[in-house]
Amino acid sequence: MVMIRPALFRSSIRSFATSTKSSHHNNHRENHKYLESNSFLGSWQAPKDPKEAEAKLALLRREYAKQMKEVRKEYIQEVELMALEKQRKDEARREALRVANEERHKLKAEAAKVRAQERQIAQQQFRETLLKERAEKLEHWRMQTKKHGEKKIEKKELLRKQSSIWIDVGDLEKKILDAAAAQH
């Protein structure tokens, strides 16, 4: 069993977590596109007259508001484009899923048809086997009945033949007495 020291384990987890975070941060820093510097930065030089300073400041604020309005418009357009792109990708993904589901259902239906056909074939074979067995049993029963009838007829015939040599009751007493006398 391998023993891991808790402090070492925690530091390795921490270093893994920070490395993924810092790599994302570095990646973002490398790929981010910065805007060019704003003309307002460092442009203010305080005039000596407060009214002139106020007018310049109002002008700067108006210009800044115009530029910010343009930046916001561009941002809104970018967000809308991103939303449209995301919607298009989602629709394409949903369509792909729908097509895949239809294909899967079609394959399932075909497999069910094949299983149903196999089941019907098996049932048909079972019926044929059952009918064959029944026919064989019926034929066997007929043969047994025929043999039984023939044996009955043979017994009757044998009995009829034996009955022709039977002795009458009056002759029976005479024969018994003769047989008893012959034994003495």
N, C-alpha and C positions, 0 to 999 in steps of 0.2 A: 504494500500500500504506500502511495506517495504522499508525503506530508507537505503541505504548502503553508508557509508562514503567513498569517493573516496580514501583516504589514506589507509584505511583498505582493500578496494577492491584490490588496486594495490599491496599491500604487500602480500595478499593471493595469487594473481596470480603469483607474483614473487616467493613466497615460493613453489608453485606448480611446476613452471618451474624449479627451482633449485633442487627440490627434485627428479624430474625425471632425470635430468641431473646427479646429484650426485649418484643416484641409478645405473644408467648405468655405471658411472665411477667406482663405487665400485664393480659392477658385473664384469667389465672388469679386474679390479685389482685382483679380486679373481680367475678368470678363466684363466688369461694369464699365459703361460708357458715361463719362462725366460731361456735363454741359460746359461750354466755354465760360470763362469768368464773366461776371456781371459788370457792366460799365458803371454801375452805381457804387461799387466798392472802391473806396479810396477817392471818390470824386468830390466829396464835400470839402469845400474850403469856406470857412466861416467869414461872411461879409461883415463889414463894420456896422452897417445899418440893419436894425432888427426887422424892419418892414421888408427890405430886400431879401433878408435871410428867410423870412416867412414865405415870401413869394417863391423863392428858389426851392424851398422845402416842399411847398404845395406842388410845384412843377415836378419835382423829383418823385413825390408820392403818386401823382397822376401817371407819370411814365412807368413807375414801378407797378402800379395797379394794372396798366395796359399790358405790360409784359407778363405779369402774373396771370391775367385773364387769358392771354395766348397760351401760356404754359399749361394752364388748367384745361383749356380746350384740347390741346395736343394730348394731354394725359387722359382726358375723357375718351378721346378718339382711340388712343392706344388700348385703354381698358375695354372699350366696346369691341375693337378688333380682336383682342384676346378672348373676350367672351364669345364672340362669333366663332372664332377658331375652335375654342373649347366645345361649343355647341355642335359644330360640324364634326369634330372628332368623336363626341359622345354619340351623335346620330349614326356615324359610320360604325362605331363599336356596337351600338344597339342593333343596327342592320346586320352586321356580321354575326352577332349572337342569334338573331332571329333566323338567319339563313342556316346557321349551324344547328339550331333547335329543329328547324323544319327537316333538315337532312337526317338528324338523329331520329326524329319521329318517323320519317319515311323508312329508315333502316329498321326501326323497331317494328313497324307495320309489316314490312317484307319478311322479317324474321318470324313474326306471328303467323303470317300466311303460310310460310314454309312449315312451321310447327303444326299448324292446323292440317295441312296436306299430309304430313307424316302421320299425324294422329288418325286421319281418315283412312290412310293406307293400312295402318296397323289394325284399325277396327275392322276394315274389310277382310284382311287376312285372318283375323280372329273369327269373324263370322263364317268365312269359308272353312276354316279348320273345324269350327263347331258343327257346321252342317255336315262335313265329311265324317266326323266322329259319330254324329247322330245317325247318318246313313249306315255306317259300319255297325253300330249297335242294333239298328233296326234289322239289318241283314242277319246279324248274329242271332237276334231274337227269333226271326223267321226260321232260320236253320234249326234252332233249338226246338221250336214249336213243331216243325216238320219231323225232326227226329223223334220227339215225344209222341207225335201222332203215329209215326211208323212203328214205334215200340208197342203202342197200344194195339195197333192192328196186328202186329206179330203175336202179342200175348193172346188176343182174341182168337187168332188163327190157331195158335198152339193149344189153347183151351178147347177150341172146336175139334181139333184133331184128337186131343186126349179124351174128349167127351164121347167120341165114337167108340172108344174101348171101355167105357164105363159099364159097370155091372148093375143089373136091376136089384131091387131090395130083396126080392125072393131068392135070387141067385146068390146074394151076398151071404145069407145065413148058411147056405150050403157050402160055399167056398170057405167060410170061416171054419166050419166043422171039419172040412177036408184038410185044411191047413193045420188045425189043431191035432187031428189024428195023425198026420204025417210027422209031426214033431215027436210023438210018443214013441 
